[in-house]
């Protein structure tokens, strides 16, 4: 038995099974020189391959934001131009894609940041997808995975994982990879034992060898003796029994000892997260962050069709359960790559959330129409963020009614009685709760912002981080005032901040009278750009959504220059 201590074990789980090695067929460049007269046809072959790859990615992107990023990369001008130049010089389309892939991946490999370095895998994956269109394979290599296998591969790209039936897989081991790779994120989301970045020790794994993946201890056992294998089989069976019991319990209603029913919903930032939440037993989605549709794009606001498709798919997954779609909550610490926000001394007190939507009315109208169209699937609710006055609320409600009338004239089906709610995130909203509750169907308290505004504490400032306390009497009192005001008007009230995701706080929240608790589901963010002077990263956790930066910060965005032209590669590398 060989026992290896590993640094990057994903998921607090145990798996035992036989190794199944996936050996990806590497592309071998032909080295052929295409005659000048045939080069335009070779360029056309490449263009057709990109179009076919984009078609595949568009279908995958509807359920997983990883592929939305790949969709942008597939048509990136820097990649297109690089390949076109090589074809013009006489390379075959396939050879040109292979060469461009290596060059661009090498650029990423030189970046100091671990997360961005890992994006080299995304570049290679997109190029492999294009190559498969140019040099198609007749067989699916993953179709032969036996049940209960430990999947071993040099690396697994997003396009690979999209083809794998993970019901057959107990664990995954890769030679290359990092804690920020797509596979690592997938493993954590599925609680799938995985070891990524095993390095040269990967060569010790042979097809059919029994191995143990211990995500709790961070160990990989190769060819364990019978006694050790039996012990781990027992542990795995116990874990599976606990998981099955939890799954069975997850579908049970939550009821207090005095018989009061309580809905437990999830927060989600994508359709993929909605699916995982419902599968895990959530009673619905208490906060669907629509801004993910806006932030993942590079070429402008998403149109009505794109939004309708995403919201409708989320509603289908909820199966009639509540789906609370928050209208665009942008500004503050969230920017858009294609829209330049005004520079503000204090953006958290500036032009953000509903203030943006009410000013960019065409954009807002498009989103409201999409939400209404999706409401025909059932369960959809709409919620306005950062409301501080009746005037704002009534303006938003009036625009919603205008959109309803447009759809009636066009004979487009929608829920005419779609429930409407507001976020309670500011002291103003707390003090106006009676008036607001008389005009809407539900409240949702955003504890993150509410705590920040009530205590006048920037939650991102490490120097005063200890003062950020959602259990502060003032914050608790604000929540109680809101709940009481809502119930006086028959208005439901839920909570959707980080606070609700802590089991230790559940008793307090139930005691305060909340009707719903909406817990946070973390996901990996995109590329975050922090600009300033003397900056040093103290801690970066994509899983936990935490970034600590020392120095003088002048701006935070998902892109260095919002209005800059060109694709992702040119924006990153200049």
C-alpha positions in Angstrom: 0.0 0.0 0.0 1.3 3.5 -0.9 0.0 6.4 1.1 0.3 9.8 -0.5 -0.3 13.1 1.3 -1.9 15.6 -1.0 -2.3 19.3 -0.8 -5.4 19.8 -3.0 -8.0 17.3 -1.9 -11.5 18.5 -2.8 -14.7 17.7 -0.9 -15.0 16.4 2.7 -15.8 12.9 1.5 -14.3 9.4 1.1 -14.3 7.2 -2.0 -12.9 3.8 -2.9 -12.9 2.2 -6.3 -10.8 1.0 -9.3 -8.9 3.4 -11.4 -10.1 4.1 -14.9 -7.6 6.1 -16.9 -8.7 8.6 -19.4 -6.1 9.2 -22.1 -6.9 12.1 -24.2 -5.7 11.9 -27.8 -3.3 14.7 -28.3 -3.4 16.5 -31.6 -0.4 15.8 -33.8 0.4 18.7 -36.1 0.5 17.6 -39.7 3.2 20.1 -40.8 1.5 20.4 -44.2 1.9 23.6 -46.2 -1.4 24.6 -47.8 -1.0 26.0 -51.4 -1.9 29.7 -51.6 -4.9 29.0 -53.8 -6.4 26.7 -51.2 -5.9 28.9 -48.2 -9.3 30.8 -48.5 -11.0 27.4 -48.3 -9.0 26.5 -45.2 -10.1 29.8 -43.6 -13.7 28.9 -44.4 -13.2 25.5 -42.7 -12.0 27.3 -39.6 -14.9 29.8 -39.6 -17.4 26.9 -39.9 -15.6 25.0 -37.0 -15.9 28.1 -34.8 -19.6 28.5 -35.7 -20.2 24.9 -34.8 -18.3 25.2 -31.5 -20.3 28.3 -30.7 -23.5 26.4 -31.3 -22.5 23.8 -28.8 -21.4 26.4 -26.2 -24.6 28.4 -26.5 -26.6 25.3 -25.5 -24.2 24.6 -22.6 -24.1 28.2 -21.5 -27.8 28.3 -20.6 -27.1 26.0 -17.7 -23.5 26.7 -16.7 -21.8 30.1 -16.7 -18.4 28.4 -17.3 -19.4 27.8 -20.9 -20.7 31.4 -21.2 -17.1 32.5 -20.7 -15.9 29.9 -23.2 -18.4 31.2 -25.7 -16.7 34.6 -25.5 -13.3 33.0 -25.9 -14.3 31.0 -29.0 -14.9 34.2 -31.0 -12.2 36.3 -29.4 -10.6 38.7 -32.0 -7.1 37.9 -30.8 -7.6 34.2 -31.3 -9.4 34.7 -34.6 -6.6 37.0 -35.9 -3.8 34.7 -34.7 -5.3 31.7 -36.5 -6.1 33.7 -39.6 -2.5 34.9 -39.9 -1.2 31.3 -39.6 -3.6 30.0 -42.2 -2.5 32.9 -44.5 1.1 31.7 -44.0 0.2 28.2 -45.2 -0.8 26.3 -42.1 -3.8 24.0 -42.1 -6.7 25.2 -40.0 -6.2 22.5 -37.5 -2.4 23.2 -37.2 -3.1 26.9 -36.9 -5.6 26.4 -34.0 -3.2 24.1 -32.2 -0.3 26.6 -32.5 -2.5 29.5 -31.5 -3.7 27.5 -28.5 -0.2 26.9 -27.3 0.8 30.6 -27.7 -2.2 32.0 -25.8 -2.0 29.4 -23.1 1.7 30.3 -22.6 0.7 34.0 -22.1 -1.6 32.9 -19.2 1.1 30.7 -17.7 3.3 33.7 -17.2 0.7 35.5 -15.0 1.4 35.6 -11.2 -2.2 35.3 -10.2 -3.2 31.6 -9.6 -6.8 32.1 -10.8 -5.8 33.7 -14.0 -3.0 31.2 -14.6 -5.7 28.5 -14.4 -7.5 30.1 -17.3 -4.9 28.7 -19.6 -6.9 25.5 -19.3 -10.0 27.3 -20.6 -8.0 28.5 -23.6 -6.8 25.0 -24.4 -10.3 23.6 -23.9 -12.0 26.1 -26.3 -9.3 25.4 -28.9 -9.8 21.6 -28.5 -13.5 22.1 -29.0 -12.8 23.9 -32.3 -10.2 21.2 -33.2 -12.8 18.4 -32.7 -14.9 20.2 -35.4 -12.0 20.2 -37.7 -10.8 16.6 -36.9 -13.9 14.8 -35.6 -13.8 11.6 -33.6 -16.4 8.9 -34.0 -16.4 7.7 -30.4 -17.1 9.1 -27.0 -14.2 8.0 -24.8 -16.2 8.5 -21.6 -19.0 6.1 -22.6 -16.9 3.2 -21.3 -16.5 4.4 -17.7 -17.5 1.4 -15.4 -19.8 2.1 -12.5 -18.0 3.0 -9.2 -14.8 4.1 -10.9 -12.1 6.5 -9.8 -11.6 8.6 -12.9 -7.9 9.4 -13.5 -6.8 11.9 -16.1 -3.9 14.2 -16.9 -6.5 17.0 -16.8 -10.2 17.4 -17.3 -11.5 20.4 -19.1 -15.0 21.8 -18.9 -15.9 20.3 -22.3 -14.8 16.9 -20.8 -16.8 17.2 -17.6 -19.9 18.1 -19.7 -19.7 14.7 -21.3 -19.1 12.6 -18.2 -21.9 10.7 -16.4 -20.8 11.4 -12.9 -23.3 8.9 -11.5 -20.7 6.3 -12.5 -17.8 8.1 -10.8 -16.9 7.9 -7.1 -13.9 10.2 -7.3 -11.5 12.0 -9.6 -7.6 12.3 -9.7 -5.7 14.5 -12.1 -2.1 15.1 -12.8 -2.6 18.8 -13.4 -5.0 21.4 -12.0 -5.5 23.7 -9.1 -8.0 24.7 -6.4 -9.4 27.3 -8.8 -9.9 25.0 -11.8 -13.3 24.1 -13.2 -12.9 20.5 -12.0 -12.1 21.6 -8.5 -15.2 23.8 -8.4 -17.4 21.0 -9.8 -16.0 18.6 -7.2 -16.8 20.9 -4.3 -20.3 21.6 -5.7 -21.0 17.8 -6.0 -19.1 16.9 -2.8 -17.1 14.6 -5.1 -13.8 13.4 -3.6 -11.1 14.7 -5.9 -7.3 15.2 -5.9 -6.1 17.7 -8.5 -2.5 18.5 -9.3 -1.0 15.2 -8.2 2.1 15.8 -10.4 4.5 13.0 -11.1 2.9 10.7 -8.5 0.0 10.4 -11.1 2.2 7.9 -13.0 1.7 5.4 -10.1 -1.9 5.0 -11.0 -2.7 2.0 -13.3 -6.0 0.9 -14.8 -7.9 -1.3 -12.4 -5.8 -0.5 -9.3 -7.9 0.0 -6.2 -7.4 3.4 -4.6 -8.8 5.3 -1.8 -9.5 9.1 -1.9 -9.8 10.6 1.5 -10.9 14.2 1.2 -11.1 14.6 4.9 -7.5 13.6 5.6 -6.2 14.8 2.3 -4.7 11.4 1.4 -4.6 9.1 -1.6 -4.0 5.4 -0.8 -2.9 3.3 -3.8 -3.5 -0.5 -3.6 -4.6 -0.6 0.1 -4.4 -3.9 1.9 -7.6 -5.7 2.5 -8.0 -4.6 6.1 -7.6 -0.9 5.1 -9.9 -1.3 2.1 -12.6 -2.9 4.2 -12.4 0.0 6.7 -12.8 2.6 4.0 -15.6 0.7 2.4 -17.4 0.7 5.8 -16.8 4.5 6.1 -18.0 5.1 2.5 -21.2 3.1 3.1 -21.9 5.0 6.3 -21.4 8.3 4.5 -23.7 7.2 1.7 -26.3 6.1 4.3 -26.1 9.5 6.0 -26.3 11.3 2.6 -29.4 9.2 1.6 -31.0 10.0 5.0 -30.2 13.7 4.5 -31.7 13.6 0.9 -34.9 12.0 2.2 -35.1 14.6 5.0 -34.4 17.5 2.6 -37.8 17.1 1.0 -39.6 17.3 4.4 -41.3 20.5 5.4 -39.6 22.6 8.0 -41.9 23.1 11.0 -41.3 24.6 14.4 -42.3 22.8 17.6 -45.4 24.9 17.9 -46.5 23.9 14.4 -45.4 27.0 12.4 -44.3 26.2 8.9 -41.1 27.8 7.6 -39.9 27.9 4.0 -36.2 27.4 3.4 -35.1 28.8 0.1 -31.7 29.2 -1.6 -29.9 32.1 -3.1 -28.6 31.6 -6.6 -26.6 33.5 -9.2 -27.1 31.2 -12.2 -29.4 28.6 -13.7 -26.9 26.0 -12.7 -27.1 27.0 -9.1 -30.9 26.9 -9.2 -30.7 23.3 -10.4 -28.3 22.3 -7.5 -30.4 24.1 -4.9 -33.7 22.4 -6.0 -31.9 19.0 -6.2 -30.7 19.6 -2.6 -34.2 20.1 -1.3 -34.7 23.9 -1.3 -38.3 25.1 -1.2 -37.5 27.5 -4.0 -35.2 30.3 -4.8 -35.5 33.3 -2.5 -33.0 35.4 -4.4 -32.1 34.9 -8.0 -29.3 37.4 -8.8 -30.2 38.5 -12.3 -26.9 40.5 -12.6 -25.0 37.4 -13.6 -26.6 37.6 -17.0 -25.3 41.2 -17.4 -21.9 40.7 -15.9 -20.8 37.7 -17.9 -21.4 39.5 -21.2 -18.9 41.7 -23.0 -21.0 43.2 -25.8 -23.9 45.0 -24.1 -27.0 44.4 -22.1 -28.6 41.0 -22.6 -31.6 41.2 -24.8 -35.2 40.1 -24.0 -34.7 36.6 -25.6 -31.6 35.8 -23.6 -33.1 36.9 -20.3 -36.5 35.1 -21.0 -34.7 31.9 -21.7 -32.7 32.0 -18.5 -35.5 33.0 -16.3 -37.9 30.5 -17.9 -35.4 27.6 -17.4 -34.9 28.6 -13.8 -38.7 28.6 -13.3 -39.0 25.2 -14.9 -36.4 23.8 -12.6 -38.3 25.2 -9.6 -41.4 23.4 -10.7 -43.9 25.9 -9.3 -41.8 26.7 -6.2 -41.1 30.3 -5.6 -38.5 31.9 -7.9 -37.7 35.5 -6.7 -35.9 37.3 -9.4 -34.2 40.5 -8.2 -34.0 43.1 -10.9 -30.5 44.3 -11.8 -28.5 45.1 -8.7 -25.4 46.8 -10.2 -23.2 49.6 -9.0 -21.5 49.8 -5.7 -18.8 47.1 -5.9 -20.3 45.6 -9.1 -19.6 47.0 -12.6 -20.2 46.0 -16.2 -17.5 45.5 -18.8 -19.4 47.3 -21.5 -20.9 50.2 -19.5 -19.0 53.0 -17.9 -20.3 54.0 -14.6 -19.6 57.5 -13.3 -16.7 57.8 -10.9 -18.1 58.3 -7.4 -16.4 59.0 -4.1 -18.7 56.6 -2.3 -20.3 54.2 -4.8 -22.2 52.4 -2.1 -24.1 55.6 -1.5 -24.3 56.4 -5.2 -25.9 55.4 -8.4 -26.7 51.7 -8.0 -29.5 49.1 -8.1 -33.0 50.5 -8.7 -31.6 54.0 -9.2 -29.7 52.7 -12.3 -32.8 50.8 -13.6 -35.2 53.7 -13.2 -32.8 55.9 -15.2 -31.9 53.4 -17.9 -35.6 52.7 -18.6 -35.2 50.9 -21.9 -32.9 48.4 -20.2 -35.2 48.1 -17.3 -38.2 47.6 -19.5 -36.4 44.8 -21.3 -35.7 43.0 -18.1 -39.3 43.4 -16.7 -40.8 42.1 -20.0 -38.5 39.0 -19.8 -39.4 38.3 -16.2 -43.1 38.7 -17.0 -42.8 36.3 -20.0 -41.0 33.7 -17.8 -43.8 34.1 -15.1 -46.0 32.1 -17.4 -44.1 29.0 -16.2 -45.4 29.6 -12.7 -43.8 30.5 -9.3 -42.0 33.6 -10.6 -41.8 36.7 -8.3 -40.1 40.0 -9.1 -38.2 42.0 -6.5 -36.8 45.6 -6.6 -33.4 46.2 -4.8 -32.3 49.3 -2.8 -35.8 50.9 -2.5 -35.7 53.9 -0.1 -38.9 55.7 -0.9 -42.5 55.3 -2.1 -41.7 57.4 -5.1 -39.1 54.9 -6.3 -41.4 51.9 -5.7 -44.4 53.5 -7.4 -42.2 54.4 -10.4 -41.0 50.8 -10.7 -44.6 49.5 -10.3 -45.9 51.8 -13.0 -43.3 50.6 -15.4 -44.1 47.0 -14.6 -47.8 47.8 -15.4 -46.8 49.4 -18.7 -44.9 46.2 -19.6 -47.9 44.1 -18.7 -50.1 46.2 -21.0 -47.6 45.8 -23.8 -47.7 42.0 -23.5 -51.5 41.9 -23.3 -51.7 43.8 -26.6 -49.2 41.3 -28.1 -51.1 38.4 -26.7 -48.0 37.1 -24.9 -48.9 35.0 -21.8 -47.7 36.0 -18.4 -48.8 35.9 -14.7 -51.0 39.0 -14.4 -50.9 38.7 -10.6 -47.1 38.1 -10.4 -46.1 38.8 -6.7 -44.0 41.9 -6.2 -41.5 42.6 -3.4 -38.8 44.9 -2.3 -35.4 44.5 -0.7 -35.1 46.0 2.8 -31.5 47.1 2.9 -31.4 50.6 4.3 -32.5 52.4 7.5 -34.9 54.4 5.2 -36.6 51.2 4.1 -36.9 50.0 7.7 -38.6 53.3 8.7 -40.8 53.2 5.7 -41.7 49.6 6.1 -45.4 50.2 6.9 -45.9 52.3 3.8 -44.0 50.0 1.6 -45.8 46.9 2.9 -49.1 48.4 1.9 -48.1 48.3 -1.7 -46.2 45.0 -2.2 -46.7 41.3 -1.6 -43.4 40.5 0.2 -40.2 41.8 1.8 -36.8 40.3 1.7 -34.2 41.7 4.1 -30.7 41.8 2.7 -28.7 41.6 5.9 -25.3 42.3 4.3 -26.2 45.8 3.2 -28.6 46.5 6.0 -25.8 45.8 8.6 -23.4 48.0 6.6 -25.8 50.9 6.4 -27.2 50.7 10.0 -23.8 50.5 11.6 -22.0 52.8 9.1 -19.4 50.1 8.7 -17.8 49.2 5.3 -17.9 45.4 5.4 -14.8 45.3 3.1 -12.6 47.4 5.4 -10.4 45.0 7.4 -9.5 47.8 9.9 -13.1 47.9 11.2 -14.2 44.4 10.2 -14.8 43.5 13.8 -17.4 46.2 14.0 -19.5 44.6 11.3 -21.9 42.6 13.4 -25.3 41.4 12.1 -26.1 40.5 15.7 -25.7 44.1 16.8 -28.9 45.1 18.8 -29.5 47.9 16.3 -29.5 45.5 13.3 -31.7 42.9 15.1 -34.1 45.7 16.1 -34.3 46.9 12.5 -35.2 43.4 11.4 -37.9 43.1 14.1 -39.4 46.5 13.1 -39.5 45.3 9.5 -41.1 42.0 10.3 -43.8 43.6 12.5 -44.6 46.2 9.8 -44.9 43.6 7.1 -47.2 41.3 9.1 -49.5 44.3 9.9 -50.2 44.5 6.2 -50.4 40.7 5.5 -47.0 41.0 3.7 -44.7 38.0 3.8 -41.1 38.7 4.9 -38.0 36.6 4.3 -34.2 37.1 4.7 -31.6 36.5 2.0 -28.3 37.7 3.3 -25.3 35.7 4.5 -26.8 35.7 8.0 -29.6 33.3 7.1 -27.1 30.6 6.0 -25.8 30.1 9.5 -27.7 27.4 11.4 -26.8 29.0 14.8 -28.9 32.1 13.8 -32.0 30.1 12.8 -33.7 30.2 16.2 -33.3 34.0 16.4 -34.7 34.5 12.9 -37.7 32.2 13.6 -38.3 34.0 16.9 -38.3 37.3 15.0 -41.2 36.0 12.9 -39.6 35.5 9.5 -41.7 33.5 7.1 -38.8 32.5 4.8 -35.0 31.9 5.2 -32.9 32.1 2.0 -29.4 30.7 2.3 -26.4 31.5 0.3 -24.9 29.1 -2.3 -21.4 30.2 -3.2 -20.0 30.0 -6.7 -16.7 31.0 -8.4 -16.6 34.6 -9.6 -15.2 35.9 -12.8 -12.1 38.0 -13.3 -11.9 40.7 -10.7 -9.7 43.6 -11.3 -8.5 45.8 -8.4 -6.7 49.0 -9.3 -4.7 51.2 -7.1 -1.2 51.8 -5.6 1.0 49.4 -3.6 -1.5 46.6 -3.8 -0.9 43.2 -2.2 -3.3 40.3 -2.1 -3.5 39.0 1.5 -6.1 36.4 1.0 -8.1 35.2 -2.0 -10.9 32.6 -1.7 -13.0 32.1 -4.8 -15.0 29.4 -3.0 -15.8 31.6 -0.1 -16.1 34.8 -2.2 -13.4 36.6 -0.2 -10.7 38.9 -1.4 -8.4 40.9 0.9 -6.2 43.5 -0.7 -3.7 45.8 1.1 -2.9 49.2 -0.3 -4.6 52.2 -1.8 -7.5 51.0 -3.9 -8.9 53.4 -6.5 -11.3 51.0 -8.3 -12.8 47.5 -8.3 -14.3 46.0 -11.4 -14.7 42.9 -13.5 -12.7 44.4 -16.2 -9.8 46.9 -16.4 -11.3 49.4 -18.9 -15.1 49.1 -19.3 -15.4 50.7 -22.7 -12.2 49.3 -24.2 -12.7 47.5 -27.6 -11.6 44.0 -28.4 -12.0 40.6 -26.8 -10.9 39.1 -23.5 -7.4 38.3 -24.6 -6.6 41.8 -25.9 -8.1 43.4 -22.8 -6.0 41.2 -20.6 -2.7 41.2 -22.5 -3.0 44.5 -24.4 
